[in-house]
Amino acid sequence: MSVPNLNLLRTLHVLLDECHVTRTAERLHITQSAVSRQLTQLREIFSDPLLVREGNRLLPTPRALSLQQKITELLADCDAVFEPEQFSPQDWRGKVVLSSSDYVAQYIFPDIVELLTTQAPQVDVRYQLWSPSYTAQLGDLDIQLVSTMAPAIPDGLSGVQIGSDQAVCVMSQHHVLANQSSLTLDEFTAYKHVSVNGGGDKDSFVDTQLRSLGCERHIHTLVPFFGSALNTICRTDMLLVIPEHIAANMQRFYDVVYKPLPFPSVHNQYWLLWHPKYDNELSHQWLRERVLTLMKTSMYSMTGKAMILDHGFDDIF
């Protein structure tokens, strides 16, 4: 047996409560004839009269009484399906996975964990190093938010811009070029380079630019992490090309300086990305709003870099 229209059960529910066609019609805001027609359909569906007239009232049959509790529970469940979604960070249970470069993981991710521990204490947090190869399959991956660098929001994804800057050349404070205000192309290519290859493309545009100028650089060392790259250039005369905000912020921890590149640099765009399946989820909306705020206001973000350039280290610490 199938019920072609859930409204028939709503009518039966009210009929069994009122045992009166007129009052049922008033409660349902339909005509008495409509109630009578639906009762006829219900009798055919259940092969039972359901309500039997006695004078001015209707008496439920045993079959109707056996259905009453089931119908009440079913309609309550249906109503619950259509109730507006409620969200409370304190009651949120689950797991969120954030993906980014190791720089974000080391310097901004702890701020995110601290916030979630305080405001959504029942949520577990995971970090995964981002790879551009994940972009096309993000909908199938257990990653809720991605912080990465890209020319624009990739097709098929949702996102919001975190900020932007450009690439610079970083070297040890003791490097022979450290006191120069700028570098020539010959100086830039004369020294070996370290390149960071973890978490996405950081500097391939450099080699494209150099080829267009008829020269090339020697990438001597490939490492997956910014910290390793910075430690390496502090101990050698190698050069490193990284985003300016990272170079500026890392001067707090490493004896490095940075210079403009001797050719036009690409304009780095930083995004917070997610799969569109999360667009309307309340917990995800709450999460991405707070992660975006932290990424924009962190002392290690583009904003933090600007504070250093404007005020210097002593004013910040």
SESELO-636039 format. One record per residue (C-alpha): residue number from 1; residue in three letters; chain; x, y, z. Coordinates in steps of 0.05 Angstrom, whole numbers, plus 32768, in hexadecimal, padded with zeros to 4 digits. Example, Ala and Ser with C-alpha at 12.3 -4.5 7.8 and 13.67 -1.06 7.14 Angstrom:
# residues 2
PT num residu chaine    u    v    w
PT   1    ala      A 80F6 7FA6 809C
PT   2    ser      A 8111 7FEB 808F
***
This chain:
# residues 317
PT num residu chaine    u    v    w
PT   1    met      A 8000 8000 8000
PT   2    ser      A 801A 8045 7FEF
PT   3    val      A 8002 808A 8005
PT   4    pro      A 8004 80B8 7FC8
PT   5    asn      A 7FFD 80F8 7FF1
PT   6    leu      A 8018 8106 8037
PT   7    asn      A 7FE1 813A 8040
PT   8    leu      A 7FAF 8100 8044
PT   9    leu      A 7FD1 80E9 8084
PT  10    arg      A 7FCE 8130 80A0
PT  11    thr      A 7F83 8131 8092
PT  12    leu      A 7F7A 80ED 80B4
PT  13    his      A 7FA4 8105 80EF
PT  14    val      A 7F76 8141 80FA
PT  15    leu      A 7F36 8118 80ED
PT  16    leu      A 7F4A 80E6 8123
PT  17    asp      A 7F58 8120 8151
PT  18    glu      A 7F17 8146 8143
PT  19    cys      A 7EE8 810E 812D
PT  20    his      A 7EC3 8145 8108
PT  21    val      A 7EC7 8158 80BE
PT  22    thr      A 7EB7 81A3 80C7
PT  23    arg      A 7EEA 81AE 80FF
PT  24    thr      A 7F1D 8186 80D7
PT  25    ala      A 7F12 81B3 809A
PT  26    glu      A 7F1A 81F1 80C5
PT  27    arg      A 7F5C 81D9 80E2
PT  28    leu      A 7F77 81C6 809E
PT  29    his      A 7F5D 8205 807C
PT  30    ile      A 7F3A 81DC 8046
PT  31    thr      A 7EF1 81D0 8035
PT  32    gln      A 7EC4 819B 8054
PT  33    ser      A 7EBB 817A 8011
PT  34    ala      A 7F07 8175 8009
PT  35    val      A 7F0B 8152 804D
PT  36    ser      A 7ED4 8123 8038
PT  37    arg      A 7EF7 8113 7FF7
PT  38    gln      A 7F39 8105 801B
PT  39    leu      A 7F15 80D8 804E
PT  40    thr      A 7EF9 80B0 8013
PT  41    gln      A 7F3F 80A8 7FF7
PT  42    leu      A 7F5A 8093 803B
PT  43    arg      A 7F23 805F 8043
PT  44    glu      A 7F37 8041 8000
PT  45    ile      A 7F82 8042 8011
PT  46    phe      A 7F78 801F 8055
PT  47    ser      A 7F3C 7FF4 8040
PT  48    asp      A 7F19 800B 807F
PT  49    pro      A 7EE2 803F 808D
PT  50    leu      A 7F12 805F 80C1
PT  51    leu      A 7EDB 808C 80DD
PT  52    val      A 7E93 8077 80E5
PT  53    arg      A 7E5B 80A9 80ED
PT  54    glu      A 7E31 80A6 812C
PT  55    gly      A 7E00 80DF 812F
PT  56    asn      A 7E27 8121 8129
PT  57    arg      A 7E6B 8102 8137
PT  58    leu      A 7E9C 80D2 8118
PT  59    leu      A 7EB7 8097 813E
PT  60    pro      A 7EFC 807A 812C
PT  61    thr      A 7F00 8030 811A
PT  62    pro      A 7F33 8002 813C
PT  63    arg      A 7F5D 8007 80FC
PT  64    ala      A 7F5D 8053 8101
PT  65    leu      A 7F71 8051 814A
PT  66    ser      A 7FAA 8022 813A
PT  67    leu      A 7FC3 8054 8106
PT  68    gln      A 7FBD 8092 8131
PT  69    gln      A 7FFE 808D 8158
PT  70    lys      A 8025 8078 811A
PT  71    ile      A 800B 80B3 80F3
PT  72    thr      A 801A 80E3 812B
PT  73    glu      A 8062 80CC 812F
PT  74    leu      A 806A 80CB 80E3
PT  75    leu      A 8051 8112 80DB
PT  76    ala      A 807D 812A 8114
PT  77    asp      A 80B9 810C 80F1
PT  78    cys      A 80A5 812D 80AF
PT  79    asp      A 809C 8171 80D1
PT  80    ala      A 80E2 8169 80F0
PT  81    val      A 8100 8160 80AA
PT  82    phe      A 80E6 81A4 8095
PT  83    glu      A 80F9 81CA 80D4
PT  84    pro      A 812D 8200 80CA
PT  85    glu      A 8173 81E6 80D7
PT  86    gln      A 818F 81FA 811A
PT  87    phe      A 81D9 8201 8129
PT  88    ser      A 81FE 820B 816A
PT  89    pro      A 824B 8209 816A
PT  90    gln      A 824B 81EF 81B1
PT  91    asp      A 8220 81B4 819D
PT  92    trp      A 8242 81A7 815B
PT  93    arg      A 8260 8161 8159
PT  94    gly      A 828C 8147 8121
PT  95    lys      A 82CE 8152 80FE
PT  96    val      A 82E9 8188 80D1
PT  97    val      A 8324 8180 80A3
PT  98    leu      A 834B 81BD 808D
PT  99    ser      A 837F 81BC 8056
PT 100    ser      A 83B5 81EE 8044
PT 101    ser      A 8400 81F9 803F
PT 102    asp      A 842D 81E8 807A
PT 103    tyr      A 8435 8233 8087
PT 104    val      A 83EB 823A 8097
PT 105    ala      A 83EE 81F8 80BE
PT 106    gln      A 8427 8211 80EA
PT 107    tyr      A 8414 8259 80F6
PT 108    ile      A 83C9 8262 80EC
PT 109    phe      A 83AB 821C 80F6
PT 110    pro      A 83B8 821F 8142
PT 111    asp      A 838D 825E 8145
PT 112    ile      A 8355 8238 8122
PT 113    val      A 835C 81FD 8152
PT 114    glu      A 835A 822C 818E
PT 115    leu      A 831B 824D 8175
PT 116    leu      A 82F8 820A 8168
PT 117    thr      A 830E 81EE 81AB
PT 118    thr      A 82EC 822A 81CD
PT 119    gln      A 82AE 8234 81A2
PT 120    ala      A 82A1 81EF 8186
PT 121    pro      A 82C1 81C1 81BA
PT 122    gln      A 82A2 8180 81A0
PT 123    val      A 82BF 8187 815A
PT 124    asp      A 8300 8162 8149
PT 125    val      A 8330 8186 811B
PT 126    arg      A 835F 8168 80E7
PT 127    tyr      A 8392 8186 80B8
PT 128    gln      A 83A8 816C 8074
PT 129    leu      A 83DE 8189 8047
PT 130    trp      A 83BD 81A4 8008
PT 131    ser      A 83CF 818D 7FC3
PT 132    pro      A 83B4 81AD 7F83
PT 133    ser      A 83A3 8167 7F6A
PT 134    tyr      A 836B 8166 7F9E
PT 135    thr      A 8345 81A0 7F7D
PT 136    ala      A 831C 8177 7F4B
PT 137    gln      A 830A 8142 7F7F
PT 138    leu      A 82FC 8170 7FBB
PT 139    gly      A 82B3 815A 7FBC
PT 140    asp      A 82C8 8113 7FCA
PT 141    leu      A 82FD 8124 7FFE
PT 142    asp      A 82F2 812C 8048
PT 143    ile      A 830C 8174 8047
PT 144    gln      A 82DD 81AC 805C
PT 145    leu      A 8309 81E9 8050
PT 146    val      A 8347 81F7 8026
PT 147    ser      A 8376 8232 802B
PT 148    thr      A 83A0 8238 7FED
PT 149    met      A 83BD 8266 7FB8
PT 150    ala      A 839C 8268 7F73
PT 151    pro      A 8390 829A 7F3B
PT 152    ala      A 8344 8295 7F48
PT 153    ile      A 8311 8268 7F69
PT 154    pro      A 8316 8226 7F43
PT 155    asp      A 82DA 8211 7F19
PT 156    gly      A 82A9 81E8 7F41
PT 157    leu      A 82BE 8202 7F85
PT 158    ser      A 82A6 8239 7FB3
PT 159    gly      A 82D4 826A 7FD6
PT 160    val      A 82E6 82AE 7FF0
PT 161    gln      A 8326 82D6 7FEA
PT 162    ile      A 8354 82DA 8026
PT 163    gly      A 8385 830C 8009
PT 164    ser      A 83BC 8316 7FD7
PT 165    asp      A 8406 8327 7FD1
PT 166    gln      A 8441 8318 7FA3
PT 167    ala      A 847E 82EC 7FA5
PT 168    val      A 84C3 8304 7FBD
PT 169    cys      A 8509 82E9 7FC0
PT 170    val      A 8521 82D5 8006
PT 171    met      A 8569 82CB 801D
PT 172    ser      A 8593 82C8 805C
PT 173    gln      A 85A2 8309 807F
PT 174    his      A 85EB 82F7 8073
PT 175    his      A 85E4 82ED 8029
PT 176    val      A 8611 8317 7FFD
PT 177    leu      A 85D3 8335 7FDD
PT 178    ala      A 85AF 8343 801F
PT 179    asn      A 85C0 838D 8022
PT 180    gln      A 85A9 839D 7FDB
PT 181    ser      A 8565 83BD 7FD2
PT 182    ser      A 8558 8395 7F92
PT 183    leu      A 8573 835B 7F69
PT 184    thr      A 8588 8356 7F21
PT 185    leu      A 8573 831B 7EF6
PT 186    asp      A 85BC 8303 7EF4
PT 187    glu      A 85C1 8306 7F40
PT 188    phe      A 857F 82E0 7F48
PT 189    thr      A 8596 82A8 7F1A
PT 190    ala      A 85DE 82A5 7F32
PT 191    tyr      A 85CB 8282 7F73
PT 192    lys      A 85AB 823F 7F7F
PT 193    his      A 8562 823E 7F96
PT 194    val      A 8537 8219 7FC8
PT 195    ser      A 84F0 820B 7FB4
PT 196    val      A 84B4 81F8 7FDF
PT 197    asn      A 848A 81C3 7FBC
PT 198    gly      A 8459 81AF 7FF3
PT 199    gly      A 8410 81C6 7FF4
PT 200    gly      A 840D 81E0 7FAD
PT 201    asp      A 8432 8208 7F79
PT 202    lys      A 845A 8240 7F99
PT 203    asp      A 848C 8259 7F65
PT 204    ser      A 8486 8237 7F21
PT 205    phe      A 8477 827B 7F03
PT 206    val      A 84BF 828E 7F11
PT 207    asp      A 84DA 825A 7EE1
PT 208    thr      A 84A7 826F 7EAD
PT 209    gln      A 84BC 82B7 7EB2
PT 210    leu      A 8506 82A5 7EAF
PT 211    arg      A 84FC 827B 7E71
PT 212    ser      A 84D9 82B5 7E4F
PT 213    leu      A 8517 82DF 7E60
PT 214    gly      A 8546 82AB 7E44
PT 215    cys      A 8564 8293 7E86
PT 216    glu      A 8557 8261 7EBD
PT 217    arg      A 8566 8255 7F06
PT 218    his      A 8583 8217 7F28
PT 219    ile      A 8552 81F9 7F5A
PT 220    his      A 8583 81D4 7F87
PT 221    thr      A 8554 81BF 7FBF
PT 222    leu      A 850A 81AB 7FC0
PT 223    val      A 84E8 81A8 8004
PT 224    pro      A 849E 81A0 8017
PT 225    phe      A 849D 81D3 8050
PT 226    phe      A 84AB 821D 8058
PT 227    gly      A 84D1 8213 8099
PT 228    ser      A 8502 81E4 8079
PT 229    ala      A 850D 8214 803F
PT 230    leu      A 8519 824F 806D
PT 231    asn      A 8549 8227 8098
PT 232    thr      A 856F 8213 8059
PT 233    ile      A 8579 8259 803F
PT 234    cys      A 8590 8271 8083
PT 235    arg      A 85C9 823E 807F
PT 236    thr      A 85DB 8248 8036
PT 237    asp      A 85DF 827D 8001
PT 238    met      A 85A3 8261 7FDD
PT 239    leu      A 8565 828B 7FCB
PT 240    leu      A 851C 827D 7FD7
PT 241    val      A 84DE 8299 7FB4
PT 242    ile      A 84A0 829A 7FE1
PT 243    pro      A 8463 82C8 7FEC
PT 244    glu      A 8474 830B 800B
PT 245    his      A 8447 8304 8048
PT 246    ile      A 846B 82C3 805B
PT 247    ala      A 84AF 82E2 8050
PT 248    ala      A 849D 831F 807B
PT 249    asn      A 847F 82F5 80B2
PT 250    met      A 84B8 82C4 80B4
PT 251    gln      A 84EA 82FB 80C2
PT 252    arg      A 84D3 82F3 810A
PT 253    phe      A 84F0 82AE 810D
PT 254    tyr      A 8527 82AA 80D9
PT 255    asp      A 8563 82D6 80C8
PT 256    val      A 854A 82E6 8082
PT 257    val      A 853C 8322 8056
PT 258    tyr      A 8515 8326 8016
PT 259    lys      A 8519 834E 7FD5
PT 260    pro      A 84EA 835B 7F9A
PT 261    leu      A 84F3 832B 7F61
PT 262    pro      A 851B 8345 7F25
PT 263    phe      A 84E0 833A 7EF7
PT 264    pro      A 8494 8344 7EFD
PT 265    ser      A 8476 8317 7F33
PT 266    val      A 8433 82F6 7F2F
PT 267    his      A 83FD 8311 7F5D
PT 268    asn      A 83EF 82D9 7F8F
PT 269    gln      A 83A6 82D0 7FA0
PT 270    tyr      A 8394 82AA 7FE0
PT 271    trp      A 8351 8288 7FE8
PT 272    leu      A 8327 8262 801A
PT 273    leu      A 8305 822C 7FF1
PT 274    trp      A 82D1 81F6 7FFC
PT 275    his      A 82A3 81C9 7FD4
PT 276    pro      A 825F 81E7 7FC3
PT 277    lys      A 823C 81AE 7FE7
PT 278    tyr      A 824E 81D4 8027
PT 279    asp      A 8233 8218 8010
PT 280    asn      A 81F3 8217 8039
PT 281    glu      A 8209 81EB 8074
PT 282    leu      A 8203 8215 80B3
PT 283    ser      A 823F 81F5 80D6
PT 284    his      A 826B 8200 8099
PT 285    gln      A 8254 8248 8092
PT 286    trp      A 8265 8254 80DB
PT 287    leu      A 82A9 8231 80D2
PT 288    arg      A 82BF 8255 8093
PT 289    glu      A 82AB 829A 80AD
PT 290    arg      A 82D8 8290 80E9
PT 291    val      A 8311 8270 80C4
PT 292    leu      A 8310 82A8 8091
PT 293    thr      A 8312 82DC 80C9
PT 294    leu      A 834D 82BA 80E9
PT 295    met      A 8372 82B4 80A7
PT 296    lys      A 8367 82FE 8099
PT 297    thr      A 8379 8317 80DE
PT 298    ser      A 83B1 82E8 80F4
PT 299    met      A 83F4 8308 8101
PT 300    tyr      A 840F 82D5 80CF
PT 301    ser      A 83DF 82E9 8096
PT 302    met      A 83E5 831F 8061
PT 303    thr      A 83CA 834F 8096
PT 304    gly      A 8401 833A 80C6
PT 305    lys      A 8434 8347 8090
PT 306    ala      A 8418 838D 8085
PT 307    met      A 841D 839B 80CF
PT 308    ile      A 8466 8389 80CF
PT 309    leu      A 8475 83B4 8092
PT 310    asp      A 8450 83EF 80B1
PT 311    his      A 8467 83EA 80F9
PT 312    gly      A 84A2 83BA 80FE
PT 313    phe      A 84AC 8380 812F
PT 314    asp      A 84B4 83A9 816E
PT 315    asp      A 846F 83C8 8167
PT 316    ile      A 844E 8383 815F
PT 317    phe      A 8470 835D 8196
***
